[in-house]
Each structure stands twice: as C-alpha cells, then as structure tokens.
Amino acid sequence: TLLSEMTSADKDKFLKVFDQLKTELINDFDTLPGLSDDLKLQLKSYYNECLQTTVPGGKMTRGLSVVRGVEILKGRALTEQEFFEASVLGWQVEWLQAFFLVADDIMDGSTTRRGAPCWYKFPHVTQDNGINDALFLENLIYKSLRRHFKKHPSYVQILELFIDTTFQTEVGQHIDTNGTPYADGKRAAVDLSRFTLDRYRGCVRYKTCYYSFYLSCALALAYTGVDPSESDMYVKADAVCMRLGEYFQIQDDVLDAFAPPEVLGKIGTDIQDAKCSWLVCKAMEMVTPEQKEILIKYYGTHDEEGVAKIKELYISLGLEKIYIDYEEEQKEACDALIATIEPESFQELFKFLLGKIYKRQK
C-alpha cells in the first residue's frame, strides 16, 4: 500500500538529489571560457551560498508532490532511476518557487523569509544582486531540465509546463502588485475600489494555483506519459488545484495578519504593502461608512499603530470566524471534487496535498 506521507528516508533521498543538482550547476562555472580561476572560484562560492539559502529551506511540499504523484500514477514503489528523475522534476518546482520568492521579497520590501533574513537582505547581496539572482535561479531550471531530460519523450511538454506556469504566475504577480496604483514612481492614495473578491480570485488563480498546485500534478502526469490530448486527467487536476490554491492563498492571507512571526517564519506585510488580500476584500463587503474610513486612513501604512487598527477592524468584523467556517466549507468542496477523479488511485495525490494545507499554522 502507498503511504499518504513521504517517509523521512524519502525526504533525505530527495534532499540528496538537490545536492547533486547544485554540484552540477556550480561545476558549470568551470566550463566558462575567458574567466580566471579566481573569478570562477568567486562565482562558485557566491552561488553555492545562494542556492543553499534560497532553494531547499521550505517545506518542499511542491517538489515532494511530484515524486508522490509519480508513485501514485505508477501504482508501485519507484525504481532508483524513477525516484531520481521525479525528484529532479520536483526540485525544478522548488527552484521556480525560489525564483519567485527572491523577486517577491524585493518587490514587497520584506525583511524575513523562513525565519531568516531575505536573500537580498544579506549584507554582501543587496537588492541589485538579488534581482539578478532571481533571474539566475530561473535560468538554472532549464539547465537542469536539459541536462537530465533532453532525451525524455516528455521533454517538450515538461518545458512548456514551466514556461506556461511562469507566465501565469507573473500575470498573477502583476495583478497583485498593482492593487494600488503608482504616480511618478510613488505609491498613490489607496484606491479601495480595487479590492474586490473578483480581482482577488483572478490574482490567486494566476499567482498561486498554477505553480503551487497544478504544476506538480501536471509534471507527474507528463513524466508518466499521460497524453493531455487523450486524457481528461489534466482538466480534472486543474479543477481541483484551482480550489486547493484559492483555499491555500486565503489561508496564507489570514496567517499573514494573525500568525505569530516566530511560527509563520516571516513578518507579514500585506497590510503595509496594501495587498489585495482576502481579508481586505471581505472587509470591503462588510464595513460601515465609519469603518471604511479606518481602511482609507490606515490600509497601506507602515505605521505600527495603523497596522494594529486594521487588524482590530478585521477582528471586530468577525473575519477570523468567517474564515474558520470557510475553511470547513472548502475542505468539504475539495473532498467532493477529489472524489470525482479517475482513476481512483490518483485521488491520493490530492488527498496528500489537501492534508498538507488543512488547518496549517505556517
């Protein structure tokens, strides 16, 4: 029988694949013509730290989901080669996540990530290097895919999944960062009319659902040879992943406002950054004219007292209780959608994903 969770031994094997990929990529600097040994050594040292800091530090759910999905679709334990190849694909999802997070932290002006300073906040990195490093992380995905999958029958489909997912996520990021307009390079007054659940759902679908949920499932399908022109499994996976992704992002928004930083691993900045979060969109549907004035005055402020007033407003509107009810409704809706997936064995992957996020605290 297949386990609903990866074993610690599997996670250790998965991490060893990261070590191999990192070594391969770092050694590529030795092949660059026209650079002195000292310069190559400097590049290798810097990017060894960059990759170790930005790629493997999270929960690795996205990457492990690829391995889990392949195992479920195969219906048996994986061979060493299959586990390795599925892990390589899984790590490319983690690399994509690293690229997005390094860039996102710079855009948001965040200070911490996974309980440590953001990469661009390291004294020897700075914002300029951080932007280049985000682009560098994205490029490494395609170097590893070419190295390990160039002769795989699904190589082109796998490439297209990463290209499409990156495009979709960057569309979502634009919607997210443009919830508040700018004028002459400076943040303009917060336009509360932009904070609607319609805009929010569009943002979530593109910023979160595709790369955090659908990509891992689609990679498992592609690797195991499921043809999208002959199977509706991709369509059904998409439907479940959109539901899971929206639930995950709303949960993320609530944690950003209310979870203790030491538990969350970062300091939430959605209020300060005037993000189009579920909390503010929901609040906009419920506020009295007097309460709306609090949002107008304090949403988007970096003043601690103003941030506290917004959180007090959320609490007075009962948004935490509304979220708890929503969470149970989403769990039931996800369970119902998952039950429609065939073959029945493929349901295990989505149950695995749902189990990872249901009532999470960070």
Contacts in CASP RR format, 6 or more apart in sequence:
PFRMAT RR
TARGET T0000
AUTHOR 0000-0000-0000
METHOD contacts of the structure
MODEL  1
TLLSEMTSADKDKFLKVFDQLKTELINDFDTLPGLSDDLKLQLKSYYNEC
LQTTVPGGKMTRGLSVVRGVEILKGRALTEQEFFEASVLGWQVEWLQAFF
LVADDIMDGSTTRRGAPCWYKFPHVTQDNGINDALFLENLIYKSLRRHFK
KHPSYVQILELFIDTTFQTEVGQHIDTNGTPYADGKRAAVDLSRFTLDRY
RGCVRYKTCYYSFYLSCALALAYTGVDPSESDMYVKADAVCMRLGEYFQI
QDDVLDAFAPPEVLGKIGTDIQDAKCSWLVCKAMEMVTPEQKEILIKYYG
THDEEGVAKIKELYISLGLEKIYIDYEEEQKEACDALIATIEPESFQELF
KFLLGKIYKRQK
2 71 0 8 1.000
2 72 0 8 1.000
2 75 0 8 1.000
2 348 0 8 1.000
4 348 0 8 1.000
4 351 0 8 1.000
4 352 0 8 1.000
5 352 0 8 1.000
6 14 0 8 1.000
6 64 0 8 1.000
6 67 0 8 1.000
6 68 0 8 1.000
10 64 0 8 1.000
10 67 0 8 1.000
10 83 0 8 1.000
11 60 0 8 1.000
11 64 0 8 1.000
13 83 0 8 1.000
13 87 0 8 1.000
14 60 0 8 1.000
14 63 0 8 1.000
14 64 0 8 1.000
14 67 0 8 1.000
14 87 0 8 1.000
14 91 0 8 1.000
15 56 0 8 1.000
17 84 0 8 1.000
17 87 0 8 1.000
17 88 0 8 1.000
17 91 0 8 1.000
18 55 0 8 1.000
18 56 0 8 1.000
18 91 0 8 1.000
18 94 0 8 1.000
21 88 0 8 1.000
21 91 0 8 1.000
21 144 0 8 1.000
22 48 0 8 1.000
22 51 0 8 1.000
22 52 0 8 1.000
22 55 0 8 1.000
24 144 0 8 1.000
24 147 0 8 1.000
25 47 0 8 1.000
25 51 0 8 1.000
25 140 0 8 1.000
25 143 0 8 1.000
25 144 0 8 1.000
26 44 0 8 1.000
26 47 0 8 1.000
26 48 0 8 1.000
26 51 0 8 1.000
28 143 0 8 1.000
29 35 0 8 1.000
29 40 0 8 1.000
29 43 0 8 1.000
29 44 0 8 1.000
29 47 0 8 1.000
30 40 0 8 1.000
30 44 0 8 1.000
32 40 0 8 1.000
35 43 0 8 1.000
47 136 0 8 1.000
50 119 0 8 1.000
50 125 0 8 1.000
50 133 0 8 1.000
50 136 0 8 1.000
50 137 0 8 1.000
51 137 0 8 1.000
51 140 0 8 1.000
53 116 0 8 1.000
53 119 0 8 1.000
53 122 0 8 1.000
54 98 0 8 1.000
54 101 0 8 1.000
54 102 0 8 1.000
54 119 0 8 1.000
54 133 0 8 1.000
54 137 0 8 1.000
55 91 0 8 1.000
55 94 0 8 1.000
55 95 0 8 1.000
55 98 0 8 1.000
55 137 0 8 1.000
56 94 0 8 1.000
57 114 0 8 1.000
58 114 0 8 1.000
59 356 0 8 1.000
60 94 0 8 1.000
61 353 0 8 1.000
61 356 0 8 1.000
62 90 0 8 1.000
62 93 0 8 1.000
62 94 0 8 1.000
62 97 0 8 1.000
62 211 0 8 1.000
62 212 0 8 1.000
62 215 0 8 1.000
62 216 0 8 1.000
63 89 0 8 1.000
63 90 0 8 1.000
63 91 0 8 1.000
63 93 0 8 1.000
63 94 0 8 1.000
63 216 0 8 1.000
64 90 0 8 1.000
65 90 0 8 1.000
65 93 0 8 1.000
65 216 0 8 1.000
65 217 0 8 1.000
65 220 0 8 1.000
65 349 0 8 1.000
65 352 0 8 1.000
65 353 0 8 1.000
66 86 0 8 1.000
66 87 0 8 1.000
66 89 0 8 1.000
66 90 0 8 1.000
66 93 0 8 1.000
66 216 0 8 1.000
66 219 0 8 1.000
66 220 0 8 1.000
66 223 0 8 1.000
67 78 0 8 1.000
67 83 0 8 1.000
67 86 0 8 1.000
67 87 0 8 1.000
67 90 0 8 1.000
68 220 0 8 1.000
68 349 0 8 1.000
68 352 0 8 1.000
69 86 0 8 1.000
69 216 0 8 1.000
69 217 0 8 1.000
69 220 0 8 1.000
69 349 0 8 1.000
70 78 0 8 1.000
70 82 0 8 1.000
70 86 0 8 1.000
70 220 0 8 1.000
70 223 0 8 1.000
70 224 0 8 1.000
71 77 0 8 1.000
71 78 0 8 1.000
71 86 0 8 1.000
72 220 0 8 1.000
72 345 0 8 1.000
72 346 0 8 1.000
72 348 0 8 1.000
72 349 0 8 1.000
73 220 0 8 1.000
73 221 0 8 1.000
73 224 0 8 1.000
73 226 0 8 1.000
73 345 0 8 1.000
73 346 0 8 1.000
74 82 0 8 1.000
74 224 0 8 1.000
75 345 0 8 1.000
78 86 0 8 1.000
85 148 0 8 1.000
85 149 0 8 1.000
85 152 0 8 1.000
85 223 0 8 1.000
86 220 0 8 1.000
86 223 0 8 1.000
88 144 0 8 1.000
88 148 0 8 1.000
88 149 0 8 1.000
89 149 0 8 1.000
89 158 0 8 1.000
89 219 0 8 1.000
89 223 0 8 1.000
90 216 0 8 1.000
90 219 0 8 1.000
91 144 0 8 1.000
92 141 0 8 1.000
92 144 0 8 1.000
92 145 0 8 1.000
92 162 0 8 1.000
93 211 0 8 1.000
93 215 0 8 1.000
93 216 0 8 1.000
93 219 0 8 1.000
95 137 0 8 1.000
95 138 0 8 1.000
95 140 0 8 1.000
95 141 0 8 1.000
95 144 0 8 1.000
96 138 0 8 1.000
96 141 0 8 1.000
96 162 0 8 1.000
96 165 0 8 1.000
96 166 0 8 1.000
96 211 0 8 1.000
96 215 0 8 1.000
97 211 0 8 1.000
98 137 0 8 1.000
99 134 0 8 1.000
99 135 0 8 1.000
99 137 0 8 1.000
99 138 0 8 1.000
99 141 0 8 1.000
100 169 0 8 1.000
100 173 0 8 1.000
100 211 0 8 1.000
101 113 0 8 1.000
102 118 0 8 1.000
102 119 0 8 1.000
102 120 0 8 1.000
102 130 0 8 1.000
102 133 0 8 1.000
102 134 0 8 1.000
102 137 0 8 1.000
103 131 0 8 1.000
103 134 0 8 1.000
104 110 0 8 1.000
104 173 0 8 1.000
105 113 0 8 1.000
105 118 0 8 1.000
105 119 0 8 1.000
105 120 0 8 1.000
106 118 0 8 1.000
106 120 0 8 1.000
106 127 0 8 1.000
106 130 0 8 1.000
106 131 0 8 1.000
106 134 0 8 1.000
107 173 0 8 1.000
107 177 0 8 1.000
108 269 0 8 1.000
108 273 0 8 1.000
109 118 0 8 1.000
109 269 0 8 1.000
109 273 0 8 1.000
110 118 0 8 1.000
110 266 0 8 1.000
110 267 0 8 1.000
110 268 0 8 1.000
110 269 0 8 1.000
111 117 0 8 1.000
111 118 0 8 1.000
111 121 0 8 1.000
111 267 0 8 1.000
112 118 0 8 1.000
112 261 0 8 1.000
112 265 0 8 1.000
112 266 0 8 1.000
112 267 0 8 1.000
113 119 0 8 1.000
113 265 0 8 1.000
113 266 0 8 1.000
114 265 0 8 1.000
114 266 0 8 1.000
115 265 0 8 1.000
115 266 0 8 1.000
119 125 0 8 1.000
119 130 0 8 1.000
119 133 0 8 1.000
120 126 0 8 1.000
120 127 0 8 1.000
120 129 0 8 1.000
120 130 0 8 1.000
120 131 0 8 1.000
120 133 0 8 1.000
125 133 0 8 1.000
138 166 0 8 1.000
141 162 0 8 1.000
142 159 0 8 1.000
142 162 0 8 1.000
145 155 0 8 1.000
145 158 0 8 1.000
145 159 0 8 1.000
145 162 0 8 1.000
149 155 0 8 1.000
149 158 0 8 1.000
152 158 0 8 1.000
152 223 0 8 1.000
153 225 0 8 1.000
154 222 0 8 1.000
154 223 0 8 1.000
154 225 0 8 1.000
157 222 0 8 1.000
157 228 0 8 1.000
158 219 0 8 1.000
158 222 0 8 1.000
158 223 0 8 1.000
161 215 0 8 1.000
161 218 0 8 1.000
161 219 0 8 1.000
161 222 0 8 1.000
162 215 0 8 1.000
164 210 0 8 1.000
165 210 0 8 1.000
165 211 0 8 1.000
165 214 0 8 1.000
165 215 0 8 1.000
166 211 0 8 1.000
168 206 0 8 1.000
168 210 0 8 1.000
168 211 0 8 1.000
169 206 0 8 1.000
169 207 0 8 1.000
169 210 0 8 1.000
169 211 0 8 1.000
171 206 0 8 1.000
171 207 0 8 1.000
172 202 0 8 1.000
172 203 0 8 1.000
172 205 0 8 1.000
172 206 0 8 1.000
172 207 0 8 1.000
173 207 0 8 1.000
175 199 0 8 1.000
175 202 0 8 1.000
175 203 0 8 1.000
175 206 0 8 1.000
175 207 0 8 1.000
175 276 0 8 1.000
176 203 0 8 1.000
176 207 0 8 1.000
176 275 0 8 1.000
176 276 0 8 1.000
179 191 0 8 1.000
179 194 0 8 1.000
179 195 0 8 1.000
179 199 0 8 1.000
179 274 0 8 1.000
179 275 0 8 1.000
179 276 0 8 1.000
180 187 0 8 1.000
180 188 0 8 1.000
180 190 0 8 1.000
180 191 0 8 1.000
180 194 0 8 1.000
180 274 0 8 1.000
180 300 0 8 1.000
181 188 0 8 1.000
181 191 0 8 1.000
181 194 0 8 1.000
182 188 0 8 1.000
187 274 0 8 1.000
187 300 0 8 1.000
190 274 0 8 1.000
190 295 0 8 1.000
190 296 0 8 1.000
190 299 0 8 1.000
190 300 0 8 1.000
192 284 0 8 1.000
192 292 0 8 1.000
192 295 0 8 1.000
192 296 0 8 1.000
192 299 0 8 1.000
194 276 0 8 1.000
195 276 0 8 1.000
195 280 0 8 1.000
195 281 0 8 1.000
195 284 0 8 1.000
196 281 0 8 1.000
196 284 0 8 1.000
197 278 0 8 1.000
197 281 0 8 1.000
197 282 0 8 1.000
197 285 0 8 1.000
199 276 0 8 1.000
199 281 0 8 1.000
200 276 0 8 1.000
200 277 0 8 1.000
200 278 0 8 1.000
200 281 0 8 1.000
201 246 0 8 1.000
203 276 0 8 1.000
204 245 0 8 1.000
204 246 0 8 1.000
204 249 0 8 1.000
204 250 0 8 1.000
205 242 0 8 1.000
205 246 0 8 1.000
207 249 0 8 1.000
208 245 0 8 1.000
208 246 0 8 1.000
208 248 0 8 1.000
208 249 0 8 1.000
208 252 0 8 1.000
209 241 0 8 1.000
209 242 0 8 1.000
209 244 0 8 1.000
209 245 0 8 1.000
209 246 0 8 1.000
209 249 0 8 1.000
210 241 0 8 1.000
212 245 0 8 1.000
212 248 0 8 1.000
213 240 0 8 1.000
213 241 0 8 1.000
213 242 0 8 1.000
213 244 0 8 1.000
213 245 0 8 1.000
213 248 0 8 1.000
213 353 0 8 1.000
214 237 0 8 1.000
214 238 0 8 1.000
214 241 0 8 1.000
214 242 0 8 1.000
217 237 0 8 1.000
217 241 0 8 1.000
217 349 0 8 1.000
217 350 0 8 1.000
218 234 0 8 1.000
218 237 0 8 1.000
220 349 0 8 1.000
221 228 0 8 1.000
221 231 0 8 1.000
221 233 0 8 1.000
221 234 0 8 1.000
221 237 0 8 1.000
226 233 0 8 1.000
226 234 0 8 1.000
228 234 0 8 1.000
233 341 0 8 1.000
233 346 0 8 1.000
236 340 0 8 1.000
236 341 0 8 1.000
236 342 0 8 1.000
237 341 0 8 1.000
237 350 0 8 1.000
239 337 0 8 1.000
240 334 0 8 1.000
240 337 0 8 1.000
240 338 0 8 1.000
240 341 0 8 1.000
240 350 0 8 1.000
243 330 0 8 1.000
243 333 0 8 1.000
243 334 0 8 1.000
243 337 0 8 1.000
244 334 0 8 1.000
244 350 0 8 1.000
244 353 0 8 1.000
244 354 0 8 1.000
244 357 0 8 1.000
246 330 0 8 1.000
247 327 0 8 1.000
247 330 0 8 1.000
247 331 0 8 1.000
247 334 0 8 1.000
247 357 0 8 1.000
248 357 0 8 1.000
249 278 0 8 1.000
250 278 0 8 1.000
250 323 0 8 1.000
250 326 0 8 1.000
251 323 0 8 1.000
251 327 0 8 1.000
251 357 0 8 1.000
251 360 0 8 1.000
253 270 0 8 1.000
253 275 0 8 1.000
253 277 0 8 1.000
253 278 0 8 1.000
253 279 0 8 1.000
254 278 0 8 1.000
254 279 0 8 1.000
254 319 0 8 1.000
254 320 0 8 1.000
254 323 0 8 1.000
255 264 0 8 1.000
255 360 0 8 1.000
255 361 0 8 1.000
255 362 0 8 1.000
256 264 0 8 1.000
256 268 0 8 1.000
256 269 0 8 1.000
256 270 0 8 1.000
256 277 0 8 1.000
257 268 0 8 1.000
257 270 0 8 1.000
257 271 0 8 1.000
257 277 0 8 1.000
257 279 0 8 1.000
257 311 0 8 1.000
257 314 0 8 1.000
258 311 0 8 1.000
258 320 0 8 1.000
259 361 0 8 1.000
259 362 0 8 1.000
261 267 0 8 1.000
261 268 0 8 1.000
263 361 0 8 1.000
263 362 0 8 1.000
264 362 0 8 1.000
265 362 0 8 1.000
269 275 0 8 1.000
270 277 0 8 1.000
270 279 0 8 1.000
271 298 0 8 1.000
271 299 0 8 1.000
271 300 0 8 1.000
271 301 0 8 1.000
271 307 0 8 1.000
271 310 0 8 1.000
271 311 0 8 1.000
272 300 0 8 1.000
272 301 0 8 1.000
272 302 0 8 1.000
272 307 0 8 1.000
273 300 0 8 1.000
274 299 0 8 1.000
274 300 0 8 1.000
278 323 0 8 1.000
279 314 0 8 1.000
279 319 0 8 1.000
280 295 0 8 1.000
280 299 0 8 1.000
282 317 0 8 1.000
282 319 0 8 1.000
282 322 0 8 1.000
283 291 0 8 1.000
283 295 0 8 1.000
283 313 0 8 1.000
283 314 0 8 1.000
283 317 0 8 1.000
283 319 0 8 1.000
284 292 0 8 1.000
284 295 0 8 1.000
286 317 0 8 1.000
287 294 0 8 1.000
287 295 0 8 1.000
287 313 0 8 1.000
287 317 0 8 1.000
291 313 0 8 1.000
291 316 0 8 1.000
291 317 0 8 1.000
294 309 0 8 1.000
294 310 0 8 1.000
294 313 0 8 1.000
295 310 0 8 1.000
295 313 0 8 1.000
297 306 0 8 1.000
298 306 0 8 1.000
298 307 0 8 1.000
298 309 0 8 1.000
298 310 0 8 1.000
299 310 0 8 1.000
301 307 0 8 1.000
314 320 0 8 1.000
327 358 0 8 1.000
327 359 0 8 1.000
331 354 0 8 1.000
331 358 0 8 1.000
334 350 0 8 1.000
334 354 0 8 1.000
335 354 0 8 1.000
337 350 0 8 1.000
338 347 0 8 1.000
338 350 0 8 1.000
338 351 0 8 1.000
338 354 0 8 1.000
339 347 0 8 1.000
341 347 0 8 1.000
341 350 0 8 1.000
END
